[in-house]
C-alpha cells in the first residue's frame, strides 16, 4: 500500500504537519524548524478575505454556529400566517470561489426560512423535524446582491407541513433558487 501524502490535525493547531515523498522515496516535512506552520499565513489570509477576522477554533464549536454566520446575511421583512419574507445579502462570508452565493448557504437560508414559515402554522406545543429539503439552483446570485427570500406553506396537516421557498433578485425579480421543505409535526412528550 502507498503511504498517505499528507497528515493533518485540527486547523489552528500548531501540530499541523504535511509530509510528502521526494522522488527518491524519502519523506520530507514542510514544518519549519521553529515549529510554526508554513500554511498558517495563507489560511489566515483566506479567512480575512472572506470577512472572518477571528478564525479561532472555539468560535466554530458553538452549538449553533451557522446561525451566527447567517445573522449578517438574513433579515426578516414580513411574517404572517403561512408566509415569511426575508432579505438576504450575498456577503463574502457566504460566497463561493466564483463570488456567488454558495450552494450550502442557499440551503442553510432555505432551511431557516422554512422553519420560520412552518412555525407560523404549527404551534409551540409541537416539535418539528425536517424530513426533506430539496433545492433547485437555477441561476447564480452575484456578490453583494440583495435577494428576496419568500417562504410559503403549501400544505399543513396534523403530522406533515410542506413549505415552498423562492429566492429572487430584489432589483429585477429574477428567480434564482427554489426549495421545497417537508416537516414532521409531533406533539411534545410529557413525562
Buried (B, 14 or more C-beta within 10 A) or exposed (E): EEEEEEEEEEBBEEEBBBBEEEEEEEEEEEBEEEEEBEBEEEBBEEBEEEEBEEBEEEEBEEEEEBEEBBEEBBEEEEBEEBBBBBBBBBBEBBBBEEEBBBEEBBBBBBBBBBBBBBBBBBEEEBEBEEEEBEBEBEEBBBBEBEBBBBBBBEEBEEEEBBBBBBBBBEEEEEEBBBBBBBBBBEEEEEE
